[in-house]
């Protein structure tokens, strides 16, 4: 993938890295490990338009409880203190 060479936020160097993105919608959460451009100075992440579209699709699926193509990796609990 091609990214800009300098971070648009701080001017730092951009490198391609695997990162974990967390998407929430309603009471559901999905974790996606993706490749992104990451600034070595400030940590800013740069995503391709196709990847942003995928994030939006996952968010819609979560909102509609359409998780049948997702892999369940655990459960989340709320504890009242």
Order of alpha helices (4+ residues) and beta strands (2+ residues): beta-beta-beta-alpha
